């Protein structure tokens, strides 16, 4: 670990040619290299996390319309954390400092969602970042410490790249059969077929996305694999395990020191799941939910 920064204590991991940096605030993945090549675009150490880069999104990912949802017969009002669009955004731990345990090649960060306005449940969470020979495996756990079933969803917000290539020349593949059309507040209006070109591959510099996807295509091993491919054939794969049944893909030209940046965000539920109930899970008292995703370079 190193000294404090605006994103808290920094955790540095190393295994062979693979290194990673994890920030304490939001338990965010802020650096990953394989063979000296960045797979996560870096940002300045003395600045805050840009564009929610790498943070954990719990107990919901993305947005809740008006911060308002119904919990059985009870109306719940969450704090509005996206004033521009009038939504509650990215869960309740985005700016939390996690407790850290680490070894050379792995770290587990823990934080608790405490009962609060709009969410009267206690959820113990952890995220473990473990380096592999070619990247990183990330495992989330959520345990309901309340005395009643608790609605939960989880997501994460990693930006990905192949750092020695102009990101505009990377080819993106998103393995999804459907996408969500959104209204003027970036909330899902309806699901429609996803463009075929996204499954076969599209040049990153030729598209603009802030889009949620569903009907993900899993391999025989149960994993969904989205990819970025460089002109020389190197391929970054972001894989999603069971339970991560949705993904958000977001492109931006506002990421520090990047001509273009893309986030591929595994999620267990789409935006506004507290209202639509799509993908929303209710954990029984004492129940634990475990899920994994990861990044590899080949």
Secondary structure by P-SEA (a helix, b strand, c coil): ccccccccbbbbbbcccccbbbbccccccccccccccccccccccccccccccbbbbccccccccccccccccbbbbccccccccccccccccccbbbbbbbcccbbbbbbbbcccccccbbbbbbbbbbbccccbbbbbbbbbcccccccbbbbbbbbbcccccccccbbbbbbccbbbbbccccccccccccccccccccccccccccccccccccccccbbbbbccccccbbbbbbbcccccbbbbbbbcccccccbbbbbcccccccccccccccbbbbcccbbbbbbcccccc
